[in-house]
Amino acid sequence: MKRLLLLLLATTSLVPATAWAAVPSDPRVTAATTAWATQPLYVDPDYTSLVDAPQSAELLREIEAAPVPVFVAVVPTGEWFQEEGDTELLAGWLAASNDKPGLYVVMDGNTTYGVEHEIAAWVPSSSYAKARQSMSGQLGDYLEDLKTDERYDPKPARTEPTQPYPESPSEPERFTVGKAIGNGIGGGVVGMLGGALLAGIVLAVAAGVGRRRGGTQ
């Protein structure tokens, strides 16, 4: 029981108190923030065959060359995880958990995602890997689009799911017999008025022609 309590306290201490309520429990977030205490790169064990020691060194060189602090997590992503495919949200959780200003990047081998956290900078939300491109090449291409300017608002990264677009409050008009009859009568009245107007025009033209003929005889 004592060991269980110690383990629980150790796990809790990994997430700052200010971010605890916003960041759900996730082993990828815990592992990445723990690794970032010593270096700004975390590679999930499932990706060690893709990111070997030389690639790790290349990734670190790209990170250190950036004009802002960059934290990279090479981890699995997808709709079956609790972020449900919203990888920017996962990056926001990582930023809130690490609780340091910087650019937080998530890489899954095919796509690079990033979010700005409390820095005056901008990056695209994602970029796709080129054919047979190395992980360091993917990160280098992504960081080339990084822009820093005091005009950018250094706000915290998003840690909540985006709200869906609200549906229209108006419902489609339901069919009723009364409305159908009313629409039919209305259409009939409009048709009768239109027909009467057309008939009046035709009669007026005919009368005018008749008068002209009578005057020429």
N, C-alpha and C positions, 0 to 999 in steps of 0.2 A: 504493500500500500504506500509506503514511504517513497519507494522508487518511482511509482506511478505519479505521485504528486510532484516529485522533482522533475520528471520528464515533462509534465504539463506546464510547470513554471518555466522550464527552459524553452519550450515551444512558444509560449506566450511572449517571452522576452524578445523573440525574433521580430515581432511586429510592433512598431511604435504605437503608443496609446492613442495618438491623434488619428491614426489610420485604421485602428482595429475594427471600428464599426463599419468602415467602408470596404474592407478587404475580406472576402470570404476565405475560409481555410482551403488551401490548394497546395499540394506538395511541390508543384513547379515554382510557385511564388516563394515558398519557404526555402527551397534549395537554391534558387537564384539569389535571393537577398543574403543568404548565408555566404555564398561564394563571392559576392560582390564586396564583402568585407575585406578581401585580400586582393582581388583584381576585378576589373569591370567586364569580365566575360564569364558566362556560365554556359556549359554544354551538357545537355541531358545525356545520361548514359546510353540511351538509344541512338544517339548521334555521334558517338565517339569514332565510329568507323568512317563517318563523313567528315568530321573535324578532327584530324590527327594532330600531332604535336606541331608539325610545320604550319598547318592551317591555323592552328590556335595562335601561333606567333604572328602570322600575317594579319589575322583579325585584330590582335592587340595593337599592331602597328597602325591599322586604319583607325582604331578607336583613339589612340593617343594623338594622332595627327588632326583630329577634329577640333574646331574652334570652341566647342562647348563640351562639358562632361557627357560622355556617352556610356550607357550601360546596355550590354547586349546579352540576351538570353536565347540560346538555340534550344528550342523545346517543341514538343509536338503540340499541334493546335487542331481545331476542327469543331464541327457542330455537336459532336458527342461529348465535348467537355462542357463545364458549367458556364463558360462564356458564350456557348452556343454559336460558335463561328465568328463572334465579334472579337477579333484578335486585338483591336485597338483597346477594347475594354480590359483584356488581359494585360496589355502594356500599362494601362492606367493603374491596375491593381499592383503591378510590380513597382511603379513609381511611388504610389502611396505607401507601400510596404517598406521600400528602401528609404523613403523620406529624405531624399537629397535632390536638389535641382539638377536637371540635366535632360538629355534626350534618351528615351527608353525604347530600345529596339527589340523586337521579337522576330526570330528567323526560324522557319520550319523546313528549309531546304529548297523550297520553290518560290516562296514569297517573303519579302521583308516588310515588316510593319513598324511604324514608329509613332510616338507621341511626345510632344513637348511638355515638360513639367517644370513650371515656375522659372522659365528662361525666356528671354526675348529672342525667339527664334521660330522658324517655320520649316517643316519638312512635309513631303507628300505623305498621305496616309499609308500608302503601300507601293511596292514596285515588284515586278515579276522577274524571275531569273531568266537569263539567256540560256540557250542550249549549252549544256555541259559547262556551265559557269561555276567556278569555285565559290565557296562561301565568302572568302575574303573579297573576291571580285564583286559579288552581289552587294556586300556592305559598302565597298568603295563606290560603286555606282549610285547607291542610295544616298550616301553622304555627300556626293557631288551636288545634289539638289538642296542641301541644307543652306538656309539663308538666316543670317543674324542681323537684326536691326532693332534699335530701341523703340521703333514704332509698334513692334509686336507686343501683345499683352502677355506678360509672364504669369499666366494663370495655371492652377493645378490641373493635372491630367484628369480626364473623365474616369470616374469609378462606378458609375451607375449605367445600366442599360439605356439606350436611347428610347424615347417614347415613340410609339407608333403614331402615324398620322391619324388624326381623329376622323371617324367616319361621318358622313353627312347626316345631320339630325333628321332631315326630311325623308320620309318613307315613300316608296312609289304608290301612286293613287290606286286604291283597291277598286275592283270592278263591282258594281251594283246594278241591278235592273233599273232602278230609278235614274241613275246617272246615264245609263245607256239610252233610256227613253228620252231623257232630257237632251242628250247630245244629238239624238236622231231628230227630235222636233226642232232643235236649234238649227241643225244642218238643213232641214226641210224649209224652215222659214227663210234662211239665208238664200237657199236656192230659188224659192218662190219670188223673193224680192229682186234677186238678180235677173230672173226670167222676165218679170214684169217690166223692169227697167229697160232690158234689151228690146222687149216687144214695143214699148213706148217709143224708143228711138227709131225702130223700123217703121212704125206707123207714121211718125212725124216725117220721115224721109219720103215715104210713099205719098203722103198728102201734099208735100211740096212739089213732088214730081207731077202729080195730077193737076195741080193748079197751073204749073207751067205749060202743060199740054193744053189745058183749057184756054189759056190766054193766047195761044198761037193759032187757034182754029179760026 
